[in-house]
């Protein structure tokens, strides 16, 4: 090694410890494990060596930061590094040294990906206590930064004259400001913040004002006319919002004790502002004890999450998702409930926002997933039924860039098929770094997970998200059902139809009433979730519901059977129905208004009455319609059938949708129309009556023309439909094909019956020119039944044209056949 190389190596060995500030390296994942700290940083914390430093900080960046600053720090870091590639973050916050002394630091960080190691943060620290006065000024608004504000606020409170009005701390938050940046760019967003700062300075001319971070401002002022000034600032800032639904929220904390720490006053004012974040009727809230209690719960949640996870205080509840067309249990959504030994049942509103803001939500989300997977594995081992489960991922989960790997590791650990896990995310995930998010979503879908977009329609970019990213299903936001106006119904209809057009499945959540259910079902939305079917409940309670309500859990085959219905347009202007043929029984799953009217025009009042007629063993129409559906299955092609009903001809077309694997169960889409009969001529009516009677008497009537060797069907229902459904050339070939449909034991008789020389003798010997025989004939359901085959010579054609007709024999009727056989047995016994 050269002298120059030795010198370079020596420099590298000492460069980190020689830096004029602290250097820290930690993993950019959920745990944020510390990997390196230089001597400057170790000594700043009052530690002797790296082991001492790791013990004080807990070996994690999260533990290094003051607990009250963790939320702000991680939020600031996320915002800054998500604004583009190769971006450095800058934040300041408090720490505790080994001796318990509170210090303020500034840090500059950069996230990079190290091959073989993964994503890391490289961080450089400065001690702000020695230099905050020099530069702690916000670069956008020119207002003091947080550290400078807190120090100056402490001085103002300590030395305020007794004659001054009561001091108050205000905290202002511009809700939904990220959407403004998304729509109009960060540059426009910065201009907005500058104008907002000028408004605050103009409205509170003698106050101490600071921009803490993002769209958060703190103001130390006097109580005199404070509400009037808040109202004025609110109006002027709201006038800047353009087309974005921004909401400016003020929290107010009156300071009665001048020795109150400014940090505490800010926290309580912020708690007041946060308490009205989702209210549209109020823009300012004064701190109260109730707000304080909620803020305490929020702090409690952030401090005790790990304990709650370790001791199973957090329970998994399941809310059923029901398929609208069938009433089957399609899946369930996993939701968390915190049952605390001290504070009892905590609602998700108590802990979800707090965990998101403190960047701990990923712990909860992965815990929920692991509990789902454990339950799946246990039930499969016991031979119990399982259904797909959906769970939620927060936008915070995508911050680390490794959420797919972490989810997939848990799923693989418990050997859960990927199609059994559905991942729900909201459009807020895409506000920053959409390209990275898209890559992660594609990873999930490529691996076989279903990706669902939750709360569709609740934000401003739902359609853009659908355009740019790939989802399997959308959950339409329950807010549309809360009002349930005609306008809301129209929006839901349009959303469902649009989703069908682009191949995305649909679910509506928040369904609570029968009226809502029937509407959602009528427009073709595939799945329903809401209190109408059940609130979120423990697994044992869900099992009881399944038994009490007769919910059939969908396996993968049943899901694949129903899924094609997602593309069917229930809002078509045509008459349309969905029909299921299940083990030979026809059932209407859905019939729109026009289809019902078409049925009624033929004398059938409801689909239920139609089912009774079609499934009756004695119904000739039922036999023909069953044969119609069987022919669709046999040919794999759409079919059409015309039949007389009342004073009309009914025209039915059918299309096969799907077949349940391994079962004799099929779905069809059908359309029904009618043709009115208005012929005036008596002869036309007479011929029409004849045709109607023939239709119900015979299943097949064919004209055989020996002159041109053709067979032309008049009625082609069953049997022989596959051979006699259209005009065909070659009578002898048809005769042989038809013979193959005759029972083997009857074929010799049938061959002799249809042999022309023998047939001529029969026809000539009969005064009406008719010959008939009874043969067991293969029906389209694969069974042999007794059919009467009749051949009639058409008069005045010199035995060149015949009618060939088939009708079901009374011997095929079980109601007739069994008594007759019993009578025969009794007669035989008496003879003996």
KAMO-V520842 format. One record per helix or strand. SS is the DSSP state (@ for helix, = for strand). FROM is the first residue (numbers start at 1). TO is the last residue. If there is no record, write none. Layout:
SS&FROM&TO / SS&FROM&TO
This chain:
@&3&15 / =&22&27 / =&33&37 / @&39&44 / @&50&57 / =&60&60 / @&61&64 / @&70&81 / =&88&96 / =&102&114 / =&118&127 / @&128&130 / @&132&135 / =&137&137 / =&144&144 / @&146&158 / =&167&175 / @&177&184 / @&186&203 / =&208&213 / =&216&222 / @&226&238 / =&247&254 / @&262&274 / =&284&286 / @&289&310 / =&314&323 / =&329&340 / =&344&346 / @&348&357 / @&361&381 / =&388&392 / @&395&399 / @&403&413 / @&418&420 / =&421&425 / @&427&431 / @&434&446 / =&450&456 / @&462&468 / =&473&476 / @&479&483 / @&486&501 / =&505&509 / @&514&522 / =&527&529 / =&537&537 / @&539&549 / =&553&553 / @&556&567 / =&577&582 / =&585&591 / @&593&601 / @&607&614 / @&620&635 / =&639&645 / =&648&659 / =&665&676 / @&682&697 / =&700&705 / =&710&716 / =&728&729 / @&731&739 / =&742&742 / @&744&754 / @&756&765 / =&770&778 / =&784&793 / =&801&808 / @&810&812 / @&814&831
